[in-house]
Amino acid sequence: MPVPLDEYPIHQTGLSLARVASTDRNFYDRSYFNGHDRDGGTFFITGFGVYPNLGVTDGYLAIRRGDVQRSVRFSDALGERGLEQRVGGYRIEVVEPLQRLRVICEHEDLSCDLTWEGAFPTVQEQPHLILAGNRPIIQATRFAQLGSWSGTIQVDGDDIAVDPAIWTGTRDRSWGIRPVGENEPPGRVASEPAGGFWWIYTPLRFDDFAVVIIMQEDPDGTRTLNDAVRVWPDGSTEQLGWPRVSIDYRSGTRHPVGARIELTTKDGKPLEIEVTTGTGVPLHVGCGYGGDPDWGHGQWKGRDWSLSSRYDMTAPDIVARTPYGVIDHVAHARCGDAEGWGLFEHASMGRHDPTGFADWGSVAP
């Protein structure tokens, strides 16, 4: 049956846009946003996803202030695919494609009416591929953007004014294949695990330029994804070579408190960025990513489902699981005389030879 999207000349295959070309159950299409004030004390993460082969759509909003994180999630059956991005009390409105969007969340515990404005044009990242044997478990396309926020947030009875002169953030849109929905039988993967996962994603906004840096490495240090780009206001880009990173971890943990990233400009000159991390949100605590026990992206929760949770980030059960996932940190950066803000997203789990972590129990001295 045709769906509303079929009215537009955007087809990529001989199928109706009710269907995607891949039959993989893990096909997804979703948005991610984050935002924070300049002192880094308030940090929110939000997103919306569609999972056509699972017949599910969902969205979430999480905000951390101090040691308290509040999250609300919405999930429902995926209906006819159209241009509207809505689930329960959550919706995203595309005001100006690739430049201005509105994010609205309506819930008595946590709500927002926020407008995103891109400060620089979008940047298409390198394709992301992770194999389990010969099967792609991640095969995705993504673009990123740095920008600012305006509007309001209400959390636990408090009204927060979001001023674009103070509130900045990053966003991405991605689609393809990655693990979503209910867990699949582990099979061979469980008996022959990879041994570790190491990842850095760092989009940073400065006054005159932005940078987007991605690094992913195997346990032996082999880099499987390398992307470092500087973008200028006119949309021109500059590749920044092969990033080298030195991370300062808090003693007894793998929590990054700072990092130095060494880059190379197109004329061969060194470019160095110093990053200090601030408030962090584990994406597997209330945001639905990898192993979140409360809710995961694409899971079938029934029709018109929602959940509100309040997390004490110092509680023993939260502290115990925080290291075993991807954590997003507010990033304060310096590049020469330029001051910047953005995201330092990091995961270091299991063995990683370049940083001296031998196994899952290894921590910084």
Beta strands, then each sheet from edge to edge (+ up, - down):
strand 1: 27-36
strand 2: 42-51
strand 3: 56-65
strand 4: 68-77
strand 5: 85-87
strand 6: 90-96
strand 7: 100-105
strand 8: 110-118
strand 9: 123-124
strand 10: 128-132
strand 11: 135-155
strand 12: 158-162
strand 13: 168-177
strand 14: 196-205
strand 15: 210-217
strand 16: 223-231
strand 17: 237-239
strand 18: 244-249
strand 19: 256-264
strand 20: 270-282
strand 21: 305-312
strand 22: 327-335
strand 23: 338-350
sheet 1: 5+ 6- 7+ 8- 11+ 13- 1+ 2- 3+ 4- 21+
sheet 2: 5+ 6- 7+ 8- 11+ 9-
sheet 3: 5+ 6- 7+ 8- 11+ 10-
sheet 4: 5+ 6- 7+ 8- 11+ 12-
sheet 5: 17+ 16- 15+ 14- 23+ 22- 20+ 19- 18+
end
